[in-house]
Amino acid sequence: MIKKPFLLIFFYFLVTVSGKKDDSCDEKPCDKGWKLFERPSGGWCIKIFYEDNIKKASADLKCTSQNATLTSLQNQLESLYIALTVSKKIAPGSGSIWIGVTRREACRNVTRTTTCNSGNSFEWTDRSATGIDGLLWGANQPDNAGLNQDCVVLQAGSTAYVSGMQMATLDDMKCDLDFVGTGRVPRKPVAYACGKKRNSDSFQ
């Protein structure tokens, strides 16, 4: 049987290699420290920032200060890259990562229905990602518990599950939730992922 740590290392290698063709190509279109991903809408640069128990509003502002926004997730390649990078950084700990997706106005104040389900309840806030391939939800999510879970976090951790949530899956959350005060310390935010378009003059 293949052990889980080996699988995590393998997947980390896979998304690291697949996310770019070579180092020189990755560095030219993106600022230093940002990683290039190709999307149908064009090149997209992502960078992960770490801050213990950061609030969603603060993460938004800090991405703005980088001329960026909380990143969307075009596909599982991007979500695995973010989740596994953070998991490696915080090991053996665990935590959540703020992502740029919000509940659609028409699906607020309701639980899951045929018109508000896992595929259409949320929309990407950066208008860069297309489709829903990046929406890999945890079991029975999104559930809009309390009818106020309009924001989303990506789970990170060195184990397969953290407080019942599978690593590298999404969960809808109250935007200003006090993770520590409500006893969710293992899942408190530890990072946020910013994204922005690649530099327009990179290939001139």
Residue pairs with C-beta under 8 A, 6 or more apart in sequence:
4 159
4 160
5 158
8 84
8 87
8 158
11 80
11 84
12 84
12 85
12 88
14 80
15 77
15 80
15 81
15 84
16 81
18 77
19 26
19 35
19 36
19 37
19 77
19 78
19 81
20 26
20 35
20 36
25 36
26 35
26 36
28 199
28 202
28 203
29 36
29 43
29 45
29 198
29 199
29 202
29 203
30 36
30 43
30 45
30 198
30 199
31 45
31 47
31 199
33 47
34 45
34 46
34 47
34 196
35 45
35 46
35 47
35 81
36 43
36 44
36 45
36 198
37 43
37 44
37 45
37 46
37 74
37 77
37 78
37 81
38 44
39 74
39 128
39 129
39 130
40 74
40 130
41 128
41 129
41 130
42 128
42 197
42 198
43 197
43 198
43 202
44 71
44 74
44 128
44 195
44 196
44 197
44 198
45 68
45 195
45 196
45 197
45 198
46 71
46 78
46 81
46 82
46 193
46 194
46 195
47 66
47 68
47 193
47 194
47 195
48 82
48 85
48 86
48 89
48 97
48 191
48 192
48 193
48 194
49 62
49 191
49 192
49 193
49 194
50 86
50 89
50 90
50 190
50 191
51 58
51 59
51 62
51 189
51 190
51 191
51 192
52 188
52 189
52 190
53 179
53 180
53 188
53 189
53 190
54 62
54 98
54 189
54 190
54 191
54 192
55 176
55 189
56 98
56 151
56 175
56 176
56 189
57 175
57 176
59 70
59 98
59 189
59 192
60 69
60 70
62 192
62 194
63 69
63 70
63 192
63 194
63 195
66 194
66 196
67 196
68 194
68 195
68 196
69 100
69 125
69 126
69 194
69 195
69 196
70 98
70 99
70 100
70 125
70 126
70 192
70 193
70 194
70 195
71 78
71 82
71 99
71 100
71 126
71 193
71 194
71 195
72 99
72 100
72 101
72 124
72 125
72 126
72 128
72 129
72 134
72 195
73 79
73 82
73 99
73 101
73 124
73 129
73 134
73 135
73 154
74 128
74 129
74 130
74 131
74 133
74 134
75 133
75 134
76 133
76 134
76 136
78 134
79 134
79 136
79 154
79 168
79 170
80 168
82 97
82 99
82 154
82 193
83 97
83 154
83 155
83 156
83 167
83 168
84 156
84 168
86 95
86 97
86 156
86 190
86 191
87 94
87 156
87 157
87 158
87 167
89 191
90 156
90 157
90 158
90 190
90 191
91 158
92 158
93 157
93 158
93 190
94 155
94 156
94 157
94 158
94 159
94 162
94 186
94 187
95 156
95 157
95 186
95 187
95 188
95 189
95 190
95 191
96 153
96 154
96 155
96 156
96 171
96 173
96 179
96 187
96 188
96 189
96 190
97 153
97 154
97 155
97 156
97 189
97 190
97 191
97 192
97 193
98 151
98 152
98 153
98 189
98 191
98 192
98 193
99 152
99 153
99 154
99 170
99 193
100 124
100 125
100 126
100 193
100 195
101 122
101 123
101 124
101 125
101 135
101 151
101 152
101 170
102 122
102 123
102 125
102 150
102 151
102 152
103 121
103 122
103 142
103 144
103 149
103 150
103 151
103 172
104 116
104 120
104 121
104 122
104 123
106 115
106 116
107 115
107 116
107 120
107 121
107 122
107 144
108 147
108 150
109 147
110 116
110 144
110 147
111 143
111 144
111 147
112 118
112 121
112 142
112 143
112 144
118 135
118 137
118 141
118 142
119 132
119 135
120 132
121 142
121 144
121 172
122 135
122 142
122 152
122 172
124 134
126 195
128 195
128 197
135 170
136 168
136 169
136 170
137 169
137 170
137 171
138 155
138 165
138 166
138 169
138 170
138 171
139 164
139 166
141 169
141 170
141 171
141 172
142 149
142 152
142 170
142 171
142 172
143 149
143 172
144 172
146 174
148 174
149 172
149 173
149 174
150 172
150 174
150 175
151 172
151 173
151 174
151 175
152 170
152 171
152 172
152 173
153 170
153 171
153 173
153 187
153 189
154 168
154 169
154 170
154 193
155 162
155 165
155 166
155 167
155 168
155 169
155 170
155 171
155 187
156 167
156 168
156 190
156 191
157 167
157 186
159 167
160 166
160 167
161 167
162 186
162 187
163 184
163 186
163 187
165 171
165 187
177 184
179 185
179 187
179 188
179 189
180 188
